[in-house]
Amino acid sequence: MNATFTEKDQNWQNEQTIYWFDVDGETYGVSESGPHSQILDCDGCPVNTGDAKNQYLEDLKELVTDELRAE
């Protein structure tokens, strides 16, 4: 998987931050809200990472570092 961080969106009302990545030419996000995180597609809908074809996207969560959170 080739993933590049592109941007960060913050929704202060929902206490949610989405970190967007380009993954092999497609856009995916890691949504964090408190201790919870999930993978989103380009439309902001949750991705079923329990599906074998999408399991690799769970690795995106490891790319969200404290440095990205501090920006």
LOPA-804352 format. One record per residue (C-alpha): residue in three letters; residue number from 1; y, z, x. Coordinates in pm, 1 decimal. Each point is the difference from the previous one (the first is absolute). Layout:
N
(rec ALA,NUM,(Y,Z,X))
...
//
This chain:
71
(rec MET,1,(0.0,0.0,0.0))
(rec ASN,2,(340.2,-99.0,131.7))
(rec ALA,3,(266.7,218.5,-166.7))
(rec THR,4,(374.0,12.0,67.4))
(rec PHE,5,(239.9,249.7,-156.7))
(rec THR,6,(278.2,-181.3,-187.2))
(rec GLU,7,(205.2,251.1,-199.6))
(rec LYS,8,(14.7,335.3,-176.1))
(rec ASP,9,(102.4,65.4,-361.2))
(rec GLN,10,(90.1,347.4,-118.2))
(rec ASN,11,(14.2,109.9,-361.7))
(rec TRP,12,(167.2,339.1,5.5))
(rec GLN,13,(-49.2,64.1,-372.8))
(rec ASN,14,(-378.3,-39.0,24.1))
(rec GLU,15,(-13.4,153.4,347.7))
(rec GLN,16,(-188.8,-307.7,115.8))
(rec THR,17,(26.7,-210.6,313.3))
(rec ILE,18,(-168.6,-337.1,44.8))
(rec TYR,19,(-58.7,-141.0,347.6))
(rec TRP,20,(-47.3,-377.0,-19.9))
(rec PHE,21,(-216.7,-195.2,242.2))
(rec ASP,22,(-79.3,-364.8,58.9))
(rec VAL,23,(-379.3,-11.3,25.2))
(rec ASP,24,(-128.6,-337.0,116.3))
(rec GLY,25,(273.6,-176.2,-200.5))
(rec GLU,26,(-24.2,215.9,-313.3))
(rec THR,27,(219.5,294.9,-98.4))
(rec TYR,28,(-145.0,346.6,-61.4))
(rec GLY,29,(161.3,340.2,-26.6))
(rec VAL,30,(-94.8,356.8,70.0))
(rec SER,31,(148.1,224.4,-266.0))
(rec GLU,32,(51.1,364.9,92.3))
(rec SER,33,(96.5,270.7,-244.9))
(rec GLY,34,(-44.6,350.1,132.1))
(rec PRO,35,(-348.0,29.5,150.2))
(rec HIS,36,(-130.5,-302.1,-196.2))
(rec SER,37,(-12.0,-358.7,123.1))
(rec GLN,38,(-134.8,-324.6,-137.9))
(rec ILE,39,(-6.0,-368.4,86.2))
(rec LEU,40,(210.2,-237.3,-211.9))
(rec ASP,41,(1.9,-376.9,-33.7))
(rec CYS,42,(315.9,-211.4,29.1))
(rec ASP,43,(86.4,75.3,-365.7))
(rec GLY,44,(-26.0,376.0,50.2))
(rec CYS,45,(-332.7,32.0,-183.2))
(rec PRO,46,(-275.9,221.3,144.5))
(rec VAL,47,(-273.1,-177.5,196.7))
(rec ASN,48,(-360.4,107.6,-59.1))
(rec THR,49,(-96.4,86.2,356.5))
(rec GLY,50,(-337.7,118.2,-126.8))
(rec ASP,51,(-85.7,-369.3,-33.6))
(rec ALA,52,(-176.0,-116.2,318.3))
(rec LYS,53,(234.8,-297.7,46.9))
(rec ASN,54,(305.4,230.5,2.2))
(rec GLN,55,(-132.5,298.2,196.1))
(rec TYR,56,(167.4,-116.3,322.3))
(rec LEU,57,(340.9,53.6,-163.3))
(rec GLU,58,(-53.7,378.4,19.0))
(rec ASP,59,(77.7,-37.8,373.4))
(rec LEU,60,(362.9,-69.5,-94.7))
(rec LYS,61,(44.1,370.2,-74.1))
(rec GLU,62,(-53.3,71.1,370.8))
(rec LEU,63,(293.7,-230.4,85.4))
(rec VAL,64,(249.5,218.3,-188.1))
(rec THR,65,(117.4,223.3,281.3))
(rec ASP,66,(243.6,289.5,14.3))
(rec GLU,67,(239.4,-240.9,173.4))
(rec LEU,68,(-3.8,-230.9,-306.9))
(rec ARG,69,(43.2,297.8,-230.5))
(rec ALA,70,(307.4,115.3,195.6))
(rec GLU,71,(179.9,-336.4,-22.0))
//
